[in-house]
Amino acid sequence: MEKLSLDALNRISVEAFREQKKMPLVLVLDNVRSALNVGSIFRTADAFAVERIILCGITARPPHREILKTALGSTDSVAWEYFEDTPTAVSALKTAGYKVLAVEQTTHKTWLQDFHPDDREQYALLLGNEVEGVGEQALALCDGAIEIPQSGTKHSLNVAVAAGIAVWEFARKTGHTSNKS
């Protein structure tokens, strides 16, 4: 076994990425405080060809220095937009026909492993602030909630890690994973 070189990975260009078919998934970031987390989520969105990211409230926006540090160029490939407040973004997505699901710990939720996306639906995953989680007003507008099961002593995951887990599971269940080898 040998580690692959960057050339051997055969990555597509930013232009080709923009033109390729995307996974029908939007990530909505609700007042995410850490620009480093935002950059990491951009990288995840690029890796899985997520449709776009919506940044809300105090969430940092490119070309913020700390986003660029962890995004490693994915802010050039992944489409994104900004809304001043999350409830407005959620309402706009719902009006456009998206099913909006909070990734949150709630009294009424579906465990991530039990969630089965309908391939006739468009989805948006709402990810919350590192301390407060998804805001109550935005949560009230969601069509449901997905919770990532945890067995440890901590009550939550880092938002970028939670995004990666949720996007991977969504991609796996919808057949949007890529195995080029």
N, C-alpha and C positions, 0 to 999 in steps of 0.2 A: 504494500500500500504506500502510495506517495500522495503528498498534498498537491492539489491542483494549483497551477499558476493562474494569475489573473487572465492571461490570454486563453488558457484552456477552458475557462468558464464560459466563454462565448456569450457574454452579456450583450444585450441589444443596446442601441443608441437611445438617447433621450427622445429623439424624434420618433423612432420606431415604437418606443414605449407609449408615447402620447397617442399614436395611431392604433395600437393594439386593442383588442376587446378587453374590457375591464370586468372584474368581479362586481356584480351588482350590489355593492355595499358602500355606504358612506359612513365615515367616522365623525362623530360630533364631539368636540372637546369643550366641556363646560367649566370655564374658569380654571383651567389647569395652570398652576403657579410656576412650575419649573419649565423653563425653555429647553433644558436638556431632555426632559420627558417628551416634550413636543417634537423635538428632533428625532428621538428614538421612534416615536409613532410614525413620523414621516417615512423613516427607513422601513418599518414594517409594512406601511401602505405601499411603498414601492415594491418590496419583495413579493407581495401577493397581488399586485396590480389592482388595488382598491380604486374604486371609481373616483372618490375625492374625500378631502377632509374639510370639515367646517370648524373654524376656530371661533370661540365665543367669549365675550366678556374680557377678563384680564388675561386670557391666554395669549402668550407671545406670538408674534407673527414674523415670518421671514421678511427681511434678511437678518433677524436678530442673531448676534454673534454666537450665543450658546445653542440656538437651534441648528445653525450651520455646522457647529462642532460635532454634533451627534448625527445629523441628517446625512452627512457625507454626500451632498449633491442631490439628494432625493427631493428637495424643495423645488428643483428645476423640472423634475419629471412628474410629480404628483400634483394634480389639480387641487386647489384650495380656495376657500373664500372665508370672509369674516362677517360675523353678525355681532352687534353690540350686546345683545342678550340672547340667552339660550332658548327661552320659550318662543321667541320669534323665529328662530332657526327651526325648532321642532315643528311649529305650526306650518312653516313654509314647506318642510319635507312632507308632512302629512297631506297638505293640499296637493302636492305633486304626486301623491300616491304611494309614498313610502310607509312601511310599517316601522315604527320607531321603538326600539327596545333599549331600556337602560341596562347597563352592566352594573348591577347594584345589589346590595343586600336589602331585601324588602319582605314584607309579610306575605305577599303573593308573588311568587317567582317561579321560573322554570329553571331547573338545574341545567347548566351548560351541556352536560352529556345527554340530557333528555330533550334538548331543543332540536327540532327537525325543521329546517327552513323549507318553505314551499317555493319551488322553482318558478312559480308564476308571480311571486311577490318581489318587490324591491325593498331592501332593508337598510336601516340606519342604526348604528350602535352608538348610544350616548354614554360617554365616559366622563366621570366627575372629577372634581377638585381633590387634590391629594389629602386634604384634611376633612372636608365636609361631604365629599362624595357628590352625587348628582343633586342639584338644587331642587327643592320641593316643588317650585312652580313648573319646572321642566319635567320633573318626574310625573306630576299629575297629568301631563299631556301625552305621556308615553302609552303605547299599546300593550306594554308588558315589561317584564324585567327578567334578565338572565343573571344567574349567580354562579360564580366559579366556586366549586367546592374546595374547602380548605380543611386541613387536619392539624394544623399547628397551633401555637399559642397566640399568634398575631391575628387581628381581626380583618386585615385587608392586605391586598397586594399593591405594589407600586403600579401606578396607572399605565405606564408603558408596558410593563410585564402583563398586566390584565388585558391590555389591547392586543398584545401578541398572542396570548392564549386564545382569546375570543375570535380573533381574525383567523388563526390557524384552524380552529374547530369549524368555523363557518366555511372556510375554503375546502376543508376535508369533506364536509357533509354535502357541499354543493358541487363537488367535482372540479373545483377551480384550483387544484394543486397542479404543479408542473413537475414532471420528472423527465428531464431532457436527456438522460443518459440511457 
